[in-house]
Amino acid sequence: MNTFRLHIWASEKPFYDGDCLSLIIPSVDGKYGIMAKHSNTITAIVPGELTFTTADGKTQIAAVSEGLVKIENNDVLVLVETIERPEEIDANRAKVAAEAAKEAMMQRLSRREYYTTRLTLARAMSRLQVKGHSDKNK
């Protein structure tokens, strides 16, 4: 199978650097799939579940926050604020963050506060989703 080079970086750490068969990122339009020889593009990433399959056929999932992906000449660069493997996610902390964000959205907020709270909620929900996948596979 054809592969492409994948580099995934979070603001505080490198996450993955190697050959890849496929990558699925959360975008504003839904899930966005990338395979070898994809056309060159740049697109935004929203909080959600990122999935990729390495050259040896192993599928990995992670919860990501907002960021972007750049595809150029069979080389894919993913830059996100945060990324977490399922085993790194504290489900209780994510639930508390989701509840706090839901509560905050019920308050009168400025437009900026509202969108920041929405991002916080989306990140917490994606973390819970990724953690749930991990717990089902045990």
DSSP file with accessible surface (Angstrom, degrees, kcal/mol):
  #  RESIDUE AA STRUCTURE BP1 BP2  ACC     N-H-->O    O-->H-N    N-H-->O    O-->H-N    TCO  KAPPA ALPHA  PHI   PSI    X-CA   Y-CA   Z-CA
    1    1 A M              0   0  190      0, 0.0     2,-0.2     0, 0.0     0, 0.0   0.000 360.0 360.0 360.0 151.3    0.0    0.0    0.0
    2    2 A N        -     0   0  105     34,-0.1    34,-0.4    19,-0.1     2,-0.3  -0.510 360.0-167.4 -75.3 141.1    1.0    3.6   -0.6
    3    3 A T        -     0   0   47     -2,-0.2     2,-0.3    32,-0.1    18,-0.2  -0.780   9.6-155.0-122.5 167.9    2.1    5.6    2.4
    4    4 A F  E     -A   20   0A   2     16,-2.2    16,-2.4    -2,-0.3     2,-0.4  -0.924  30.9 -99.9-135.4 163.2    2.8    9.2    3.2
    5    5 A R  E     -Ab  19  75A  95     69,-2.0    71,-3.1    -2,-0.3     2,-0.4  -0.728  38.4-164.3 -86.6 129.8    4.9   10.9    5.8
    6    6 A L  E     -Ab  18  76A   0     12,-3.0    12,-2.3    -2,-0.4     2,-0.5  -0.968  11.9-177.4-121.0 130.5    2.9   12.1    8.9
    7    7 A H  E     -Ab  17  77A  34     69,-2.5    71,-3.1    -2,-0.4     2,-0.5  -0.994   5.4-172.8-124.1 120.0    4.2   14.6   11.5
    8    8 A I  E     +Ab  16  78A   0      8,-3.2     7,-2.9    -2,-0.5     8,-1.6  -0.972   8.9 176.9-117.4 122.3    1.8   15.3   14.4
    9    9 A W  E     -Ab  14  79A 110     69,-3.0    71,-2.3    -2,-0.5     2,-0.3  -0.978  14.0-165.5-127.7 134.8    2.9   18.1   16.8
   10   10 A A  E >   -Ab  13  80A   8      3,-2.8     3,-0.5    -2,-0.4    71,-0.2  -0.706  42.1-102.0-104.3 167.1    1.1   19.6   19.8
   11   11 A S  T 3  S+     0   0   79     70,-1.1    71,-0.1    69,-0.8    70,-0.1   0.830 120.7  34.0 -61.3 -29.4    2.2   22.9   21.4
   12   12 A E  T 3  S+     0   0  109     69,-0.4    -1,-0.2     1,-0.2    70,-0.1   0.545 126.4   6.5-105.2  -6.3    4.0   21.1   24.2
   13   13 A K  E <   -A   10   0A  62     -3,-0.5    -3,-2.8     0, 0.0     2,-0.2  -0.981  69.6-101.6-168.4 152.0    5.3   17.9   22.5
   14   14 A P  E     -A    9   0A  82      0, 0.0    -5,-0.2     0, 0.0     3,-0.1  -0.605  32.4-175.8 -74.5 145.4    5.8   15.9   19.4
   15   15 A F  E     -     0   0A  13     -7,-2.9     2,-0.3     1,-0.4    -6,-0.2   0.759  59.1  -3.7-111.9 -44.3    3.2   13.1   19.1
   16   16 A Y  E     +A    8   0A  43     -8,-1.6    -8,-3.2     2,-0.0    -1,-0.4  -0.983  48.2 176.4-154.3 142.8    4.0   11.1   16.0
   17   17 A D  E     +A    7   0A  85     -2,-0.3     2,-0.3   -10,-0.2   -10,-0.2  -0.878  45.2  77.3-148.7 108.1    6.5   11.2   13.2
   18   18 A G  E    S-A    6   0A   9    -12,-2.3   -12,-3.0    -2,-0.3     2,-0.2  -0.988  78.1 -43.5 176.0-174.7    6.5    8.3   10.7
   19   19 A D  E     -A    5   0A  70     -2,-0.3    36,-1.3   -14,-0.2     2,-0.3  -0.489  52.7-169.9 -78.3 149.7    4.9    6.7    7.7
   20   20 A C  E     -AC   4  54A   0    -16,-2.4   -16,-2.2    34,-0.3    34,-0.3  -0.985  28.7-159.6-144.2 145.3    1.2    6.4    7.6
   21   21 A L  E    S-     0   0A  27     32,-3.3    15,-0.6     1,-0.3     2,-0.3   0.818  81.0  -5.0 -90.2 -40.9   -1.5    4.7    5.5
   22   22 A S  E     -DC  35  53A  30     31,-1.1    31,-2.4    13,-0.2     2,-0.3  -0.992  54.7-162.2-154.6 156.2   -4.4    6.9    6.4
   23   23 A L  E     -DC  34  52A   0     11,-2.1    11,-2.9    -2,-0.3     2,-0.5  -0.997   2.0-166.8-142.2 134.5   -5.4    9.8    8.6
   24   24 A I  E     -DC  33  51A  62     27,-3.2    27,-2.5    -2,-0.3     9,-0.2  -0.994  13.7-177.5-124.4 123.9   -8.8   11.1    9.7
   25   25 A I  E     -D   32   0A   0      7,-2.4     7,-2.8    -2,-0.5     2,-0.5  -0.868  30.9-113.1-117.9 152.6   -9.1   14.5   11.3
   26   26 A P  E     +D   31   0A  14      0, 0.0    20,-1.8     0, 0.0     2,-0.3  -0.732  44.9 173.9 -82.1 126.1  -12.1   16.4   12.7
   27   27 A S  E >   -D   30   0A  10      3,-2.2     3,-2.0    -2,-0.5    18,-0.2  -0.801  49.2 -96.9-125.8 173.1  -12.8   19.4   10.6
   28   28 A V  T 3  S+     0   0  101     16,-0.4     3,-0.1     1,-0.3    17,-0.1   0.778 126.2  48.1 -62.1 -24.1  -15.5   22.1   10.5
   29   29 A D  T 3  S-     0   0  153      1,-0.4    -1,-0.3     0, 0.0     2,-0.3   0.268 125.1 -93.3 -98.0   9.0  -17.2   20.1    7.7
   30   30 A G  E <  S-D   27   0A  36     -3,-2.0    -3,-2.2     2,-0.1    -1,-0.4  -0.758  80.6  -5.0 113.6-159.8  -17.0   16.8    9.6
   31   31 A K  E     -D   26   0A 149     -2,-0.3     2,-0.5    -5,-0.2    19,-0.1  -0.518  62.7-157.1 -75.4 136.3  -14.4   14.0    9.4
   32   32 A Y  E     -D   25   0A  63     -7,-2.8    -7,-2.4    -2,-0.2     2,-0.3  -0.963   5.8-152.5-120.6 117.8  -11.7   14.6    6.8
   33   33 A G  E     -D   24   0A  47     -2,-0.5     2,-0.4    -9,-0.2    -9,-0.2  -0.729   9.2-169.7 -96.9 142.1   -9.8   11.7    5.4
   34   34 A I  E     +D   23   0A   1    -11,-2.9   -11,-2.1    -2,-0.3     2,-0.3  -0.995   9.9 167.7-131.5 132.4   -6.3   11.8    4.0
   35   35 A M  E >   -D   22   0A 111     -2,-0.4     3,-1.1   -13,-0.2   -13,-0.2  -0.801  48.6 -56.1-131.2 177.6   -4.4    9.0    2.1
   36   36 A A  T 3  S+     0   0   21    -15,-0.6    -1,-0.1   -34,-0.4   -32,-0.1  -0.161 121.0  18.9 -57.0 145.8   -1.2    8.9    0.1
   37   37 A K  T 3  S+     0   0  151      1,-0.2    -1,-0.2   -34,-0.2     3,-0.1   0.734  84.6 166.7  64.3  25.9   -0.9   11.3   -2.8
   38   38 A H    <   -     0   0   47     -3,-1.1    36,-0.5     1,-0.1    -1,-0.2  -0.379  44.9 -94.8 -64.3 149.2   -3.6   13.5   -1.4
   39   39 A S        -     0   0   83      1,-0.1     2,-0.1    34,-0.1    -1,-0.1  -0.310  48.4 -91.7 -65.4 151.2   -3.8   16.9   -3.1
   40   40 A N        +     0   0   90     -3,-0.1     2,-0.3    30,-0.1    32,-0.2  -0.431  67.0 139.5 -65.4 133.9   -2.0   19.8   -1.5
   41   41 A T  E     -E   71   0A  45     30,-1.7    30,-3.3    -2,-0.1     2,-0.4  -0.983  43.5-138.9-165.2 164.9   -4.2   21.7    0.9
   42   42 A I  E     +E   70   0A 112     -2,-0.3     2,-0.3    28,-0.2    28,-0.2  -0.997  29.9 168.3-131.7 133.2   -4.4   23.4    4.3
   43   43 A T  E     -E   69   0A  34     26,-2.1    26,-2.5    -2,-0.4     2,-0.2  -0.981  33.3-104.3-144.7 158.3   -7.5   23.0    6.5
   44   44 A A  E     -E   68   0A  48     -2,-0.3     2,-0.4    24,-0.2   -16,-0.4  -0.516  24.7-145.5 -82.3 147.6   -8.6   23.7   10.0
   45   45 A I  E     -E   67   0A   4     22,-2.8    22,-2.0    -2,-0.2   -18,-0.2  -0.928  12.4-161.4-109.7 136.8   -8.9   21.1   12.7
   46   46 A V        -     0   0   43    -20,-1.8    18,-0.1    -2,-0.4    73,-0.0  -0.748  41.2 -73.7-109.9 162.9  -11.6   21.4   15.4
   47   47 A P  S    S+     0   0   18      0, 0.0     2,-0.3     0, 0.0    18,-0.2  -0.309  88.0  87.1 -57.0 134.6  -11.7   19.6   18.7
   48   48 A G  E    S- F   0  64A   8     16,-1.9    16,-2.8    75,-0.1     2,-0.5  -0.984  77.4 -33.2 169.0-156.8  -12.5   15.9   18.2
   49   49 A E  E     - F   0  63A  20     -2,-0.3     2,-0.4    14,-0.2    14,-0.2  -0.829  42.5-163.2-102.3 124.2  -11.1   12.5   17.5
   50   50 A L  E     - F   0  62A   0     12,-3.0    12,-2.1    -2,-0.5     2,-0.4  -0.893  10.9-174.6-103.2 134.2   -8.1   12.0   15.3
   51   51 A T  E     +CF  24  61A  24    -27,-2.5   -27,-3.2    -2,-0.4     2,-0.3  -0.995   6.2 171.1-130.7 135.3   -7.4    8.5   13.9
   52   52 A F  E     -CF  23  60A   1      8,-2.4     8,-3.0    -2,-0.4     2,-0.5  -0.992  24.1-142.2-143.7 152.6   -4.5    7.3   11.9
   53   53 A T  E     -CF  22  59A  25    -31,-2.4   -32,-3.3    -2,-0.3   -31,-1.1  -0.967  23.2-139.4-114.6 121.3   -3.2    4.0   10.6
   54   54 A T  E >   -C   20   0A   9      4,-2.6     3,-2.3    -2,-0.5   -34,-0.3  -0.202  32.0 -97.2 -73.7 169.2    0.6    3.5   10.7
   55   55 A A  T 3  S+     0   0   52    -36,-1.3   -35,-0.1     1,-0.3    -1,-0.1   0.786 124.6  57.9 -60.5 -26.3    2.5    1.8    7.9
   56   56 A D  T 3  S-     0   0  111    -37,-0.2    -1,-0.3     2,-0.1   -36,-0.1   0.362 122.5-104.7 -87.5   7.3    2.5   -1.5    9.9
   57   57 A G  S <  S+     0   0   45     -3,-2.3     2,-0.4     1,-0.3    -2,-0.1   0.488  73.0 140.7  89.2   4.1   -1.4   -1.4   10.0
   58   58 A K        -     0   0  136     -5,-0.0    -4,-2.6     1,-0.0     2,-0.4  -0.684  42.4-143.6 -84.6 130.4   -1.9   -0.3   13.6
   59   59 A T  E     -F   53   0A  89     -2,-0.4     2,-0.4    -6,-0.2    -6,-0.2  -0.777  17.7-172.4 -94.8 133.8   -4.7    2.1   14.2
   60   60 A Q  E     -F   52   0A  59     -8,-3.0    -8,-2.4    -2,-0.4     2,-0.3  -0.957   3.9-163.7-124.9 143.1   -4.2    4.8   16.8
   61   61 A I  E     +F   51   0A  33     -2,-0.4     2,-0.3   -10,-0.2   -10,-0.2  -0.908  10.3 172.6-123.5 156.0   -6.7    7.3   18.1
   62   62 A A  E     -F   50   0A   0    -12,-2.1   -12,-3.0    -2,-0.3     2,-0.5  -0.985  33.1-116.2-155.8 154.3   -6.3   10.6   20.0
   63   63 A A  E     -FG  49  84A   2     21,-2.5    21,-2.1    -2,-0.3     2,-0.3  -0.839  38.5-171.0 -93.0 129.2   -8.3   13.5   21.3
   64   64 A V  E     -FG  48  83A   1    -16,-2.8   -16,-1.9    -2,-0.5    19,-0.2  -0.885  15.4-147.3-121.6 154.0   -7.2   16.8   19.7
   65   65 A S        -     0   0    1     17,-2.0   -17,-0.0    -2,-0.3    55,-0.0  -0.261  55.2 -47.5 -96.5-164.8   -8.0   20.4   20.3
   66   66 A E  S    S+     0   0   75     -2,-0.1    15,-2.2    14,-0.1    -1,-0.3  -0.226  79.5 113.2 -67.8 155.0   -8.1   23.1   17.6
   67   67 A G  E     -EH  45  80A  25    -22,-2.0   -22,-2.8    13,-0.2     2,-0.3  -0.937  51.7 -92.2 177.2-152.9   -5.3   23.3   15.0
   68   68 A L  E     -EH  44  79A  73     11,-2.8    11,-2.9   -24,-0.3     2,-0.4  -0.975  14.3-143.2-149.8 161.5   -4.5   22.9   11.4
   69   69 A V  E     -EH  43  78A   0    -26,-2.5   -26,-2.1    -2,-0.3     2,-0.5  -0.990  10.2-163.6-127.7 137.1   -3.3   20.3    8.9
   70   70 A K  E     -EH  42  77A  73      7,-2.7     7,-2.8    -2,-0.4     2,-0.5  -0.990   3.1-167.5-121.4 125.5   -1.0   21.1    5.9
   71   71 A I  E     +EH  41  76A   4    -30,-3.3   -30,-1.7    -2,-0.5     2,-0.3  -0.962  18.5 158.2-114.0 123.4   -0.7   18.5    3.1
   72   72 A E  E >   - H   0  75A  91      3,-2.6     3,-1.0    -2,-0.5   -33,-0.1  -0.917  65.1 -20.4-151.5 119.3    2.1   19.1    0.6
   73   73 A N  T 3  S-     0   0  129     -2,-0.3     3,-0.1     1,-0.3   -34,-0.1   0.901 125.0 -48.6  52.0  50.5    3.8   16.6   -1.7
   74   74 A N  T 3  S+     0   0   53    -36,-0.5   -69,-2.0     1,-0.2     2,-0.4   0.721 116.4 114.2  65.2  22.9    2.8   13.5    0.2
   75   75 A D  E <   -bH   5  72A  60     -3,-1.0    -3,-2.6   -71,-0.2     2,-0.5  -0.995  49.5-162.7-125.1 124.1    4.0   15.0    3.5
   76   76 A V  E     -bH   6  71A   2    -71,-3.1   -69,-2.5    -2,-0.4     2,-0.5  -0.940   4.9-169.4-116.6 127.0    1.3   15.8    6.1
   77   77 A L  E     -bH   7  70A  43     -7,-2.8    -7,-2.7    -2,-0.5     2,-0.5  -0.964   2.0-168.7-115.6 122.0    1.9   18.1    9.1
   78   78 A V  E     -bH   8  69A   0    -71,-3.1   -69,-3.0    -2,-0.5     2,-0.5  -0.961   4.3-175.9-111.2 122.4   -0.7   18.3   11.9
   79   79 A L  E     +bH   9  68A  74    -11,-2.9   -11,-2.8    -2,-0.5     2,-0.3  -0.984  12.5 163.8-119.9 120.0   -0.4   21.1   14.4
   80   80 A V  E     -bH  10  67A   9    -71,-2.3   -69,-0.8    -2,-0.5   -13,-0.2  -0.930  45.1-125.6-133.0 157.9   -2.8   21.2   17.3
   81   81 A E  S    S+     0   0  103    -15,-2.2   -70,-1.1    -2,-0.3   -69,-0.4   0.953  95.0   1.1 -65.6 -50.6   -2.9   22.9   20.7
   82   82 A T        -     0   0   25    -16,-0.3   -17,-2.0   -72,-0.2     2,-0.3  -0.979  60.2-176.4-138.7 154.1   -3.3   19.6   22.6
   83   83 A I  E     -G   64   0A   0     -2,-0.3     2,-0.4   -19,-0.2   -19,-0.2  -0.981   8.0-174.1-148.9 137.9   -3.4   15.9   21.8
   84   84 A E  E     -G   63   0A  23    -21,-2.1   -21,-2.5    -2,-0.3     5,-0.0  -0.998  20.9-134.5-138.7 136.2   -4.0   13.0   24.1
   85   85 A R    >>  -     0   0   70     -2,-0.4     3,-1.7   -23,-0.2     4,-0.6  -0.482  39.5-105.6 -75.4 157.1   -3.9    9.3   23.8
   86   86 A P  G >4 S+     0   0   11      0, 0.0     3,-1.4     0, 0.0    -1,-0.1   0.882 120.6  55.1 -54.2 -39.5   -6.9    7.5   25.5
   87   87 A E  G 34 S+     0   0  132      1,-0.3    44,-0.0     3,-0.1    -3,-0.0   0.678 103.6  56.6 -71.5 -13.9   -4.7    6.2   28.4
   88   88 A E  G <4 S+     0   0   82     -3,-1.7     2,-0.4     2,-0.0    -1,-0.3   0.562  87.1  98.8 -89.3  -9.3   -3.7    9.8   29.1
   89   89 A I    <<  -     0   0    6     -3,-1.4     2,-0.9    -4,-0.6     3,-0.1  -0.675  63.7-148.7 -88.8 128.2   -7.3   11.1   29.5
   90   90 A D     >  -     0   0   79     -2,-0.4     4,-2.3     1,-0.2     5,-0.2  -0.843  10.2-162.6 -91.5 104.5   -8.7   11.5   33.0
   91   91 A A  H  > S+     0   0   24     -2,-0.9     4,-2.5     1,-0.2     5,-0.2   0.882  87.0  52.5 -59.8 -39.8  -12.4   10.7   32.4
   92   92 A N  H  > S+     0   0  112      2,-0.2     4,-2.3     1,-0.2    -1,-0.2   0.917 110.1  47.9 -63.7 -43.2  -13.6   12.3   35.6
   93   93 A R  H  > S+     0   0  138      1,-0.2     4,-2.4     2,-0.2    -1,-0.2   0.909 111.7  50.5 -64.5 -39.2  -11.7   15.6   34.9
   94   94 A A  H  X S+     0   0    0     -4,-2.3     4,-2.4     2,-0.2    -2,-0.2   0.897 109.9  50.5 -65.4 -39.6  -13.2   15.6   31.4
   95   95 A K  H  X S+     0   0  113     -4,-2.5     4,-2.5     2,-0.2    -2,-0.2   0.919 110.6  49.2 -63.9 -42.8  -16.7   15.1   32.8
   96   96 A V  H  X S+     0   0  102     -4,-2.3     4,-2.5     2,-0.2    -2,-0.2   0.925 111.7  49.1 -62.8 -42.8  -16.2   18.0   35.3
   97   97 A A  H  X S+     0   0   33     -4,-2.4     4,-2.4     1,-0.2    -2,-0.2   0.910 111.2  50.0 -64.1 -40.0  -14.9   20.3   32.5
   98   98 A A  H  X S+     0   0    2     -4,-2.4     4,-2.5     2,-0.2    -2,-0.2   0.927 112.0  47.0 -64.0 -44.9  -17.9   19.4   30.3
   99   99 A E  H  X S+     0   0  115     -4,-2.5     4,-2.4     2,-0.2    -2,-0.2   0.906 112.1  50.1 -64.0 -41.3  -20.4   20.1   33.0
  100  100 A A  H  X S+     0   0   58     -4,-2.5     4,-2.5     1,-0.2    -1,-0.2   0.908 111.6  48.7 -64.3 -39.8  -18.7   23.4   33.9
  101  101 A A  H  X S+     0   0    5     -4,-2.4     4,-2.1     2,-0.2    -2,-0.2   0.913 110.8  50.1 -67.2 -41.0  -18.8   24.4   30.2
  102  102 A K  H  X S+     0   0   89     -4,-2.5     4,-0.7     1,-0.2    -2,-0.2   0.923 112.5  47.9 -61.4 -42.9  -22.5   23.5   29.9
  103  103 A E  H >< S+     0   0  120     -4,-2.4     3,-0.9     1,-0.2     4,-0.5   0.917 110.5  51.2 -63.7 -43.6  -23.2   25.5   33.0
  104  104 A A  H >< S+     0   0   32     -4,-2.5     3,-1.3     1,-0.3    -1,-0.2   0.862 103.3  59.0 -63.8 -34.2  -21.2   28.5   31.8
  105  105 A M  H 3< S+     0   0   50     -4,-2.1    -1,-0.3     1,-0.3    -2,-0.2   0.734  98.4  60.2 -68.7 -19.2  -23.1   28.4   28.5
  106  106 A M  T << S+     0   0  152     -3,-0.9    -1,-0.3    -4,-0.7    -2,-0.2   0.667  95.3  80.9 -78.9 -17.1  -26.4   28.9   30.4
  107  107 A Q  S <  S-     0   0  108     -3,-1.3     2,-0.7    -4,-0.5    -3,-0.0  -0.366 100.2 -89.8 -84.0 165.4  -25.0   32.2   31.8
  108  108 A R        +     0   0  248     -2,-0.1     2,-0.3     6,-0.0    -1,-0.1  -0.684  59.0 176.2 -75.9 116.7  -25.0   35.5   29.9
  109  109 A L        -     0   0   53     -2,-0.7     2,-0.1    -4,-0.2    -4,-0.0  -0.886  33.1-112.3-122.4 153.6  -21.7   35.6   28.1
  110  110 A S     >  -     0   0   59     -2,-0.3     4,-2.6     1,-0.1     5,-0.2  -0.323  43.4-102.2 -70.6 166.3  -20.1   37.9   25.7
  111  111 A R  H  > S+     0   0  199      1,-0.2     4,-2.3     2,-0.2     5,-0.2   0.926 124.4  49.4 -57.9 -43.9  -19.7   36.5   22.2
  112  112 A R  H  > S+     0   0  204      1,-0.2     4,-2.3     2,-0.2    -1,-0.2   0.924 111.2  48.1 -63.1 -45.9  -16.0   35.8   22.9
  113  113 A E  H  > S+     0   0  100      1,-0.2     4,-2.5     2,-0.2    -1,-0.2   0.897 110.2  53.9 -61.5 -39.1  -16.7   34.0   26.1
  114  114 A Y  H  X S+     0   0   84     -4,-2.6     4,-2.5     2,-0.2    -2,-0.2   0.943 110.9  43.9 -61.1 -49.2  -19.5   32.0   24.4
  115  115 A Y  H  X S+     0   0  117     -4,-2.3     4,-2.1     2,-0.2    -1,-0.2   0.885 113.3  51.3 -67.9 -35.4  -17.1   30.7   21.7
  116  116 A T  H  X S+     0   0   75     -4,-2.3     4,-2.1    -5,-0.2    -1,-0.2   0.929 111.5  48.1 -64.5 -41.6  -14.3   30.0   24.2
  117  117 A T  H  X S+     0   0   20     -4,-2.5     4,-2.6     1,-0.2    -2,-0.2   0.895 108.7  54.2 -66.2 -39.0  -16.8   28.0   26.3
  118  118 A R  H  X S+     0   0  121     -4,-2.5     4,-2.7     1,-0.2    -1,-0.2   0.906 108.6  49.0 -60.9 -41.5  -18.0   26.1   23.2
  119  119 A L  H  X S+     0   0   76     -4,-2.1     4,-2.5     2,-0.2    -2,-0.2   0.906 110.0  51.5 -64.3 -40.5  -14.4   25.1   22.4
  120  120 A T  H  X S+     0   0   68     -4,-2.1     4,-2.4     2,-0.2    -2,-0.2   0.925 111.9  46.6 -61.5 -44.3  -13.9   24.0   26.0
  121  121 A L  H  X S+     0   0   34     -4,-2.6     4,-2.7     2,-0.2     5,-0.2   0.933 111.6  50.5 -64.3 -45.1  -17.1   21.9   25.8
  122  122 A A  H  X S+     0   0   38     -4,-2.7     4,-2.4     1,-0.2    -2,-0.2   0.914 111.4  48.7 -61.0 -41.0  -16.1   20.4   22.5
  123  123 A R  H  X S+     0   0   66     -4,-2.5     4,-2.3     2,-0.2    -1,-0.2   0.939 112.0  48.3 -65.3 -44.5  -12.7   19.4   23.8
  124  124 A A  H  X S+     0   0    3     -4,-2.4     4,-2.1     1,-0.2    -2,-0.2   0.923 112.6  48.6 -62.4 -42.5  -14.1   17.8   26.9
  125  125 A M  H  X S+     0   0   85     -4,-2.7     4,-2.2     1,-0.2    -1,-0.2   0.900 110.8  49.9 -66.8 -39.3  -16.6   15.8   24.9
  126  126 A S  H  X S+     0   0    5     -4,-2.4     4,-2.6    -5,-0.2     5,-0.2   0.897 108.9  52.9 -67.1 -36.3  -14.0   14.6   22.4
  127  127 A R  H  X S+     0   0    5     -4,-2.3     4,-2.5     1,-0.2    -1,-0.2   0.921 110.2  47.8 -62.9 -42.6  -11.8   13.5   25.3
  128  128 A L  H  X S+     0   0   42     -4,-2.1     4,-2.4     2,-0.2    -2,-0.2   0.895 111.2  51.4 -65.1 -38.5  -14.7   11.5   26.7
  129  129 A Q  H  X S+     0   0   97     -4,-2.2     4,-1.8     2,-0.2    -2,-0.2   0.943 112.4  44.8 -64.1 -46.7  -15.4   10.0   23.3
  130  130 A V  H  X S+     0   0    0     -4,-2.6     4,-1.8     1,-0.2    -2,-0.2   0.922 113.3  50.4 -65.2 -41.9  -11.8    8.9   22.8
  131  131 A K  H  X S+     0   0   33     -4,-2.5     4,-2.4    -5,-0.2    -1,-0.2   0.906 107.5  55.3 -62.5 -38.3  -11.5    7.6   26.4
  132  132 A G  H  X S+     0   0   25     -4,-2.4     4,-1.8     1,-0.2    -1,-0.2   0.889 105.2  52.0 -62.5 -38.5  -14.8    5.6   25.7
  133  133 A H  H  X S+     0   0   61     -4,-1.8     4,-1.2     1,-0.2    -1,-0.2   0.910 110.0  49.7 -62.7 -41.3  -13.2    3.9   22.7
  134  134 A S  H  < S+     0   0   21     -4,-1.8     3,-0.3     1,-0.2     4,-0.3   0.912 109.2  50.4 -63.6 -43.8  -10.3    2.9   24.8
  135  135 A D  H >< S+     0   0   80     -4,-2.4     3,-0.9     1,-0.2    -1,-0.2   0.853 107.7  53.9 -66.3 -32.2  -12.4    1.5   27.6
  136  136 A K  H 3< S+     0   0  165     -4,-1.8    -1,-0.2     1,-0.2    -2,-0.2   0.806 104.9  55.4 -70.2 -29.1  -14.5   -0.6   25.1
  137  137 A N  T 3<        0   0  138     -4,-1.2    -1,-0.2    -3,-0.3    -2,-0.2   0.427 360.0 360.0 -85.8   1.4  -11.3   -2.2   23.7
  138  138 A K    <         0   0  186     -3,-0.9    -3,-0.0    -4,-0.3    -4,-0.0  -0.435 360.0 360.0 -82.5 360.0  -10.1   -3.5   27.0
